[in-house]
């Protein structure tokens, strides 16, 4: 069974992550979910525990193990972060590791797939675009964001790619090893 690490950060599109995780499990993937504290304010960890039949990890100190981030990173074939907020993109580009998701980004040795989600003004900020370029240079893969209706009521670029497309990209990356970036 191919193992996937699925990071969920604090964007309203976190609800879409449940559909992606469910589709991955139904496709035969093993999925370990890690969430930021902000993500838990938008969708309950119990949702993902029910979908994966595995505990959701929220902290480096969730278990008695001293090296949770290393253990999770070593067993996964791919690390998907969806939604990927401007905050996690900045942390990843700068190498900041101050929570479990950002620490896993540094300890994970395989492909990292980011599915950005944020307001279009945020997406187009030079700092965010600089962080995206840095992550691409570092070997990260991006899917989206899409243009469409945003949770703030506006229309623009910043909508997270639909779960079905994220799952297809995970399948493509894990089955073929290809790293062609979409929408970049």
Backbone torsions as a table, in degrees:
resi	resn	phi	psi	omega
1	UNK	NA	131.2	176.8
2	UNK	-78.1	130.6	-178.7
3	UNK	-98.5	135.1	178.1
4	UNK	-120.6	137.8	170.9
5	UNK	-100.1	126.8	-175.2
6	UNK	-122.4	111.2	179.4
7	UNK	-96.5	134.5	-179.9
8	UNK	-122.3	124.0	179.7
9	UNK	-110.7	178.5	-167.1
10	UNK	-82.8	55.7	171.8
11	UNK	-110.6	153.4	-177.8
12	UNK	-59.7	-23.5	178.3
13	UNK	-70.3	1.7	177.7
14	UNK	-56.4	-29.5	179.2
15	UNK	-62.8	-30.4	178.2
16	UNK	-69.2	-25.3	-179.9
17	UNK	-61.7	-32.9	179.5
18	UNK	-61.5	-40.7	178.6
19	UNK	-66.8	-40.4	178.9
20	UNK	-65.0	-45.4	179.4
21	UNK	-61.8	-44.3	179.1
22	UNK	-59.3	-44.8	-179.9
23	UNK	-65.6	-36.6	177.4
24	UNK	-63.3	-46.7	-179.9
25	UNK	-62.4	-43.9	178.9
26	UNK	-63.6	-25.2	178.9
27	UNK	-86.1	0.7	176.2
28	UNK	98.1	7.1	177.1
29	UNK	-82.1	148.6	165.9
30	UNK	-90.7	132.3	-174.4
31	UNK	-127.6	123.7	170.0
32	UNK	-104.3	122.9	-178.9
33	UNK	-99.8	134.3	172.2
34	UNK	-123.7	138.7	-176.3
35	UNK	-129.3	145.6	170.0
36	UNK	-78.9	162.9	177.7
37	UNK	-59.6	-40.1	179.0
38	UNK	-61.6	-38.7	179.6
39	UNK	-61.9	-36.2	-178.6
40	UNK	-68.5	-14.4	176.4
41	UNK	-81.3	-13.9	-176.5
42	UNK	-107.9	-29.4	178.4
43	UNK	-150.7	140.0	-173.6
44	UNK	-75.7	136.1	175.0
45	UNK	-55.7	-31.7	180.0
46	UNK	-58.7	-30.0	176.5
47	UNK	-58.0	-47.4	-177.4
48	UNK	-74.8	-30.6	175.6
49	UNK	-65.1	-38.7	177.8
50	UNK	-68.0	-38.5	-178.3
51	UNK	-72.2	-35.0	-174.1
52	UNK	-103.2	-16.7	-173.4
53	UNK	59.6	32.8	178.5
54	UNK	-137.0	155.2	177.3
55	UNK	-69.1	145.5	173.6
56	UNK	-88.4	132.8	-179.9
57	UNK	-98.3	133.6	-178.3
58	UNK	-125.2	-14.9	-174.2
59	UNK	-146.3	151.5	173.8
60	UNK	-59.7	-19.6	-174.0
61	UNK	-111.2	23.4	-179.9
62	UNK	-62.5	-33.7	-176.9
63	UNK	-124.1	178.0	178.3
64	UNK	-73.9	-8.8	-178.4
65	UNK	-75.2	139.0	-179.1
66	UNK	-82.3	-13.3	-173.5
67	UNK	-129.1	44.9	-178.9
68	UNK	-54.8	-44.0	-178.0
69	UNK	-62.5	-35.5	178.5
70	UNK	-72.5	-44.2	-179.5
71	UNK	-61.4	-46.2	179.3
72	UNK	-64.9	-42.5	-178.0
73	UNK	-64.7	-38.5	-175.4
74	UNK	-71.4	-27.4	-175.2
75	UNK	-91.8	-8.6	-175.6
76	UNK	-95.0	144.5	175.8
77	UNK	-85.5	-24.7	-176.8
78	UNK	-155.0	147.9	176.9
79	UNK	-117.8	114.9	177.9
80	UNK	-106.7	132.5	176.3
81	UNK	-118.4	111.3	-175.6
82	UNK	-150.3	117.7	-0.1
83	UNK	-77.0	148.7	174.0
84	UNK	-102.0	107.3	-179.0
85	UNK	-78.9	166.9	174.6
86	UNK	-57.8	-35.1	-179.8
87	UNK	-62.5	-48.0	-178.3
88	UNK	-70.6	-33.0	176.4
89	UNK	-63.3	-40.9	178.6
90	UNK	-66.2	-44.5	178.3
91	UNK	-60.7	-46.3	-177.9
92	UNK	-63.6	-42.7	-178.7
93	UNK	-66.1	-32.7	-178.2
94	UNK	-92.1	-7.7	-178.8
95	UNK	76.1	27.1	179.0
96	UNK	-83.7	134.1	-178.9
97	UNK	-130.4	82.8	-176.3
98	UNK	-118.3	9.6	173.1
99	UNK	-153.0	178.4	-175.7
100	UNK	-65.3	-43.2	-178.4
101	UNK	-62.5	-48.4	-178.7
102	UNK	-69.0	-31.6	176.2
103	UNK	-68.0	-39.2	177.4
104	UNK	-64.5	-34.8	177.6
105	UNK	-57.7	-41.8	-180.0
106	UNK	-75.4	-30.2	-176.9
107	UNK	-91.6	-9.3	-179.0
108	UNK	-84.0	131.0	-174.3
109	UNK	-100.0	-3.0	-177.4
110	UNK	-104.6	-161.5	179.8
111	UNK	-72.0	137.9	175.4
112	UNK	-115.5	125.3	179.8
113	UNK	-107.7	119.3	177.3
114	UNK	-102.7	132.9	173.5
115	UNK	-117.4	88.1	-175.1
116	UNK	-63.3	149.6	175.4
117	UNK	-152.1	120.5	178.7
118	UNK	-172.6	171.3	175.1
119	UNK	-61.1	146.6	-176.4
120	UNK	-62.3	-32.4	176.7
121	UNK	-62.8	-43.0	177.7
122	UNK	-63.1	-48.0	-177.5
123	UNK	-56.3	-38.6	-175.7
124	UNK	-85.8	-4.0	178.4
125	UNK	-60.0	138.7	178.2
126	UNK	-55.2	-36.6	-179.5
127	UNK	-64.1	-42.1	179.9
128	UNK	-66.8	-45.2	179.6
129	UNK	-63.9	-35.8	175.6
130	UNK	-63.9	-41.7	178.5
131	UNK	-65.6	-40.3	177.9
132	UNK	-61.9	-46.5	179.0
133	UNK	-59.8	-41.1	179.3
134	UNK	-63.0	-44.2	179.7
135	UNK	-65.4	-39.4	175.3
136	UNK	-61.9	-43.8	177.2
137	UNK	-61.2	-31.7	179.7
138	UNK	-80.9	-4.6	176.7
139	UNK	103.2	4.4	178.0
140	UNK	-69.8	158.7	178.0
141	UNK	-117.0	140.7	179.2
142	UNK	-120.2	144.7	168.5
143	UNK	-129.0	119.8	-176.8
144	UNK	83.3	-170.0	7.5
145	UNK	-80.7	166.0	-179.8
146	UNK	-95.8	165.5	173.9
147	UNK	-100.2	134.5	179.7
148	UNK	167.5	-161.5	-179.2
149	UNK	-71.4	130.2	179.7
150	UNK	-105.9	158.1	-175.7
151	UNK	-61.9	-23.3	179.9
152	UNK	-76.9	-3.3	179.5
153	UNK	97.3	-8.2	179.0
154	UNK	-89.2	167.8	172.7
155	UNK	-117.0	133.2	-179.9
156	UNK	172.9	-172.4	178.7
157	UNK	-84.9	130.9	-179.4
158	UNK	150.9	-7.0	-179.3
159	UNK	-74.5	132.6	179.1
160	UNK	-64.7	140.3	176.1
161	UNK	-57.5	145.7	-177.4
162	UNK	-63.5	146.8	-176.6
163	UNK	-52.8	-39.0	-179.7
164	UNK	-60.2	-40.5	179.9
165	UNK	-70.8	-36.7	177.2
166	UNK	-63.3	-43.9	179.0
167	UNK	-62.5	-43.7	177.9
168	UNK	-59.8	-39.9	179.5
169	UNK	-68.4	-39.5	175.9
170	UNK	-61.7	-44.0	178.0
171	UNK	-61.4	-44.1	179.9
172	UNK	-62.0	-45.5	-177.9
173	UNK	-69.3	-35.8	-178.1
174	UNK	-82.5	-28.0	-178.8
175	UNK	-88.7	-30.4	-176.4
176	UNK	-111.5	-21.2	-177.0
177	UNK	76.7	3.0	-179.3
178	UNK	-70.6	154.2	-176.8
179	UNK	-131.5	25.4	179.2
180	UNK	-63.2	127.6	-178.4
181	UNK	-81.2	138.1	176.0
182	UNK	-96.5	148.3	174.3
183	UNK	58.3	28.6	176.3
184	UNK	-125.2	NA	NA
